[in-house]
């Protein structure tokens, strides 16, 4: 007779989205009122920093262990424009793009089946710093006044 025994652990993390001093599972990023000229100029008021932060990861009785790998998939709302990096928030000629902080020329692909890998520094800090930017769309359209709305859903897997 052979007996088997295993200790199985359920590893869960609390993941929050941090915008300014606010930390919650769901967040609204408000750009306020922007003119077409401001969108085209791509000034500081068209950029909003936020981060994905995870905590309370447990392995057995220890807390805050280093996660060995982490990947995040990004799904855009139904207002996704079809361009791999643009979220169209209406028919007003504006689009939102997302990138890692410090990498404005490396836009993240939305609705990709391949999630982005966190770097070792991001895993150690348990934070993925991102920037959401509003800009004119890359597809031809006439600029109009109106409200820009969109949503991004982040699905994070880790081990």
MILUMLO-342643 format. One record per residue (C-alpha): residue number from 1; residue in three letters; x, y, z. Coordinates in pm, whole numbers, plus 50000, padded with zeros to 5 digits. Each point is the difference from the previous one (the first is absolute). Example, Ala and Ser with C-alpha at 12.3 -4.5 7.8 and 13.67 -1.06 7.14 Angstrom:
BEGIN
+-----+-----+-------+-------+-------+
!   i !  aa !     u !     v !     w !
+-----+-----+-------+-------+-------+
!   1 ! ALA ! 51230 ! 49550 ! 50780 !
!   2 ! SER ! 50137 ! 50344 ! 49934 !
+-----+-----+-------+-------+-------+
***
This chain:
BEGIN
+-----+-----+-------+-------+-------+
!   i !  aa !     u !     v !     w !
+-----+-----+-------+-------+-------+
!   1 ! UNK ! 50000 ! 50000 ! 50000 !
!   2 ! UNK ! 50121 ! 50351 ! 49916 !
!   3 ! UNK ! 49852 ! 50304 ! 50172 !
!   4 ! UNK ! 50023 ! 50346 ! 49854 !
!   5 ! UNK ! 49998 ! 50334 ! 50174 !
!   6 ! UNK ! 50023 ! 50356 ! 49869 !
!   7 ! UNK ! 49961 ! 50345 ! 50148 !
!   8 ! UNK ! 49815 ! 50218 ! 49752 !
!   9 ! UNK ! 50005 ! 50376 ! 50029 !
!  10 ! UNK ! 49756 ! 50247 ! 49853 !
!  11 ! UNK ! 50202 ! 50308 ! 49914 !
!  12 ! UNK ! 49796 ! 50314 ! 49965 !
!  13 ! UNK ! 50101 ! 50360 ! 49975 !
!  14 ! UNK ! 49806 ! 50317 ! 50056 !
!  15 ! UNK ! 50032 ! 50207 ! 49683 !
!  16 ! UNK ! 49915 ! 50369 ! 50008 !
!  17 ! UNK ! 50011 ! 50277 ! 49745 !
!  18 ! UNK ! 50170 ! 50308 ! 50142 !
!  19 ! UNK ! 49915 ! 50343 ! 49857 !
!  20 ! UNK ! 50160 ! 50286 ! 50191 !
!  21 ! UNK ! 49933 ! 49931 ! 50367 !
!  22 ! UNK ! 49698 ! 49780 ! 49927 !
!  23 ! UNK ! 50032 ! 49623 ! 50009 !
!  24 ! UNK ! 49713 ! 49769 ! 49902 !
!  25 ! UNK ! 49909 ! 49705 ! 49781 !
!  26 ! UNK ! 49810 ! 50230 ! 49761 !
!  27 ! UNK ! 50109 ! 50354 ! 49919 !
!  28 ! UNK ! 49884 ! 50285 ! 49779 !
!  29 ! UNK ! 50266 ! 50214 ! 49839 !
!  30 ! UNK ! 49859 ! 50345 ! 49926 !
!  31 ! UNK ! 50184 ! 50214 ! 49746 !
!  32 ! UNK ! 49765 ! 50293 ! 50051 !
!  33 ! UNK ! 49923 ! 50230 ! 49706 !
!  34 ! UNK ! 50249 ! 49991 ! 49712 !
!  35 ! UNK ! 50005 ! 50191 ! 49674 !
!  36 ! UNK ! 50098 ! 49852 ! 49665 !
!  37 ! UNK ! 50314 ! 50217 ! 50007 !
!  38 ! UNK ! 50097 ! 49847 ! 50337 !
!  39 ! UNK ! 49952 ! 49648 ! 49862 !
!  40 ! UNK ! 50216 ! 50081 ! 49699 !
!  41 ! UNK ! 50270 ! 50164 ! 50215 !
!  42 ! UNK ! 50021 ! 49690 ! 50223 !
!  43 ! UNK ! 50075 ! 50206 ! 50309 !
!  44 ! UNK ! 50010 ! 49881 ! 50360 !
!  45 ! UNK ! 49623 ! 50041 ! 50039 !
!  46 ! UNK ! 49943 ! 49723 ! 49742 !
!  47 ! UNK ! 50198 ! 49748 ! 50209 !
!  48 ! UNK ! 49884 ! 49819 ! 50313 !
!  49 ! UNK ! 50226 ! 49776 ! 50207 !
!  50 ! UNK ! 49862 ! 49700 ! 50186 !
!  51 ! UNK ! 50127 ! 49665 ! 50117 !
!  52 ! UNK ! 49896 ! 49643 ! 50064 !
!  53 ! UNK ! 50115 ! 49908 ! 50350 !
!  54 ! UNK ! 49974 ! 49661 ! 50158 !
!  55 ! UNK ! 50037 ! 49907 ! 50365 !
!  56 ! UNK ! 49918 ! 49737 ! 50260 !
!  57 ! UNK ! 50138 ! 49716 ! 49792 !
!  58 ! UNK ! 50031 ! 49698 ! 50222 !
!  59 ! UNK ! 50198 ! 49680 ! 49974 !
!  60 ! UNK ! 49928 ! 49779 ! 50298 !
!  61 ! UNK ! 50031 ! 50198 ! 50321 !
!  62 ! UNK ! 50234 ! 50262 ! 49853 !
!  63 ! UNK ! 49872 ! 50319 ! 49846 !
!  64 ! UNK ! 50133 ! 50228 ! 49731 !
!  65 ! UNK ! 50209 ! 49740 ! 49824 !
!  66 ! UNK ! 50158 ! 50079 ! 49666 !
!  67 ! UNK ! 49776 ! 49895 ! 49716 !
!  68 ! UNK ! 50203 ! 49805 ! 49745 !
!  69 ! UNK ! 49817 ! 50126 ! 49694 !
!  70 ! UNK ! 49713 ! 50226 ! 49920 !
!  71 ! UNK ! 49818 ! 50084 ! 49678 !
!  72 ! UNK ! 49720 ! 50243 ! 49933 !
!  73 ! UNK ! 49753 ! 49988 ! 49715 !
!  74 ! UNK ! 49824 ! 50322 ! 49901 !
!  75 ! UNK ! 49652 ! 49990 ! 49851 !
!  76 ! UNK ! 49850 ! 50319 ! 49862 !
!  77 ! UNK ! 49631 ! 50081 ! 50019 !
!  78 ! UNK ! 49760 ! 49952 ! 49712 !
!  79 ! UNK ! 50104 ! 50346 ! 49883 !
!  80 ! UNK ! 50331 ! 49849 ! 49888 !
!  81 ! UNK ! 50091 ! 50151 ! 49664 !
!  82 ! UNK ! 50151 ! 49688 ! 49845 !
!  83 ! UNK ! 50343 ! 50159 ! 49989 !
!  84 ! UNK ! 50218 ! 49785 ! 50228 !
!  85 ! UNK ! 50105 ! 50285 ! 50229 !
!  86 ! UNK ! 49701 ! 50237 ! 49991 !
!  87 ! UNK ! 49688 ! 50016 ! 50212 !
!  88 ! UNK ! 49738 ! 50210 ! 49826 !
!  89 ! UNK ! 49775 ! 50159 ! 50258 !
!  90 ! UNK ! 49737 ! 50132 ! 49763 !
!  91 ! UNK ! 49978 ! 50163 ! 49658 !
!  92 ! UNK ! 50168 ! 50324 ! 50100 !
!  93 ! UNK ! 50342 ! 49938 ! 49846 !
!  94 ! UNK ! 50180 ! 49913 ! 50323 !
!  95 ! UNK ! 50168 ! 49675 ! 50100 !
!  96 ! UNK ! 50167 ! 49873 ! 50314 !
!  97 ! UNK ! 50328 ! 49813 ! 49991 !
!  98 ! UNK ! 50176 ! 49820 ! 50282 !
!  99 ! UNK ! 50369 ! 49954 ! 50068 !
! 100 ! UNK ! 50241 ! 49916 ! 50279 !
! 101 ! UNK ! 50133 ! 50303 ! 50187 !
! 102 ! UNK ! 50324 ! 50114 ! 49841 !
! 103 ! UNK ! 49923 ! 49828 ! 49667 !
! 104 ! UNK ! 49773 ! 50238 ! 49807 !
! 105 ! UNK ! 50109 ! 49857 ! 49665 !
! 106 ! UNK ! 49909 ! 49647 ! 50101 !
! 107 ! UNK ! 49621 ! 49990 ! 49997 !
! 108 ! UNK ! 49835 ! 49696 ! 50153 !
! 109 ! UNK ! 49791 ! 49782 ! 49774 !
! 110 ! UNK ! 49636 ! 49984 ! 50111 !
! 111 ! UNK ! 49789 ! 49684 ! 49972 !
! 112 ! UNK ! 50308 ! 49789 ! 49929 !
! 113 ! UNK ! 49999 ! 49630 ! 50075 !
! 114 ! UNK ! 50359 ! 50042 ! 50120 !
! 115 ! UNK ! 50015 ! 50182 ! 50335 !
! 116 ! UNK ! 50288 ! 50231 ! 50083 !
! 117 ! UNK ! 50270 ! 49866 ! 50229 !
! 118 ! UNK ! 50093 ! 50194 ! 50310 !
! 119 ! UNK ! 50372 ! 50071 ! 50038 !
! 120 ! UNK ! 50192 ! 49869 ! 50301 !
! 121 ! UNK ! 50000 ! 50354 ! 50147 !
! 122 ! UNK ! 49623 ! 50025 ! 49958 !
! 123 ! UNK ! 49956 ! 49661 ! 50167 !
! 124 ! UNK ! 50232 ! 50096 ! 50287 !
! 125 ! UNK ! 49817 ! 50331 ! 50049 !
! 126 ! UNK ! 49665 ! 49826 ! 49943 !
! 127 ! UNK ! 49899 ! 50295 ! 49784 !
! 128 ! UNK ! 49943 ! 50052 ! 49628 !
! 129 ! UNK ! 50015 ! 50373 ! 49927 !
! 130 ! UNK ! 49794 ! 50105 ! 49699 !
! 131 ! UNK ! 49905 ! 50317 ! 49816 !
! 132 ! UNK ! 49670 ! 50058 ! 49823 !
! 133 ! UNK ! 50020 ! 50265 ! 49729 !
! 134 ! UNK ! 49725 ! 50170 ! 49801 !
! 135 ! UNK ! 50088 ! 50106 ! 49648 !
! 136 ! UNK ! 49844 ! 50045 ! 49657 !
! 137 ! UNK ! 49910 ! 49669 ! 49837 !
! 138 ! UNK ! 50221 ! 49853 ! 49731 !
! 139 ! UNK ! 49697 ! 49922 ! 49783 !
! 140 ! UNK ! 49843 ! 50285 ! 49808 !
! 141 ! UNK ! 49706 ! 50165 ! 50167 !
! 142 ! UNK ! 49870 ! 50347 ! 50059 !
! 143 ! UNK ! 50064 ! 50137 ! 50346 !
! 144 ! UNK ! 49683 ! 50081 ! 50189 !
! 145 ! UNK ! 49907 ! 50100 ! 50352 !
! 146 ! UNK ! 49870 ! 49734 ! 50232 !
! 147 ! UNK ! 50081 ! 49763 ! 50280 !
! 148 ! UNK ! 50279 ! 49746 ! 49972 !
! 149 ! UNK ! 49927 ! 49676 ! 50186 !
! 150 ! UNK ! 50178 ! 49669 ! 50002 !
! 151 ! UNK ! 50106 ! 49723 ! 50230 !
! 152 ! UNK ! 50296 ! 49769 ! 50035 !
! 153 ! UNK ! 49984 ! 49669 ! 50185 !
! 154 ! UNK ! 50325 ! 49859 ! 50136 !
! 155 ! UNK ! 50027 ! 49625 ! 50054 !
! 156 ! UNK ! 50311 ! 49904 ! 50193 !
! 157 ! UNK ! 50137 ! 49649 ! 50034 !
! 158 ! UNK ! 50287 ! 49921 ! 50232 !
! 159 ! UNK ! 50183 ! 49718 ! 50167 !
+-----+-----+-------+-------+-------+
***
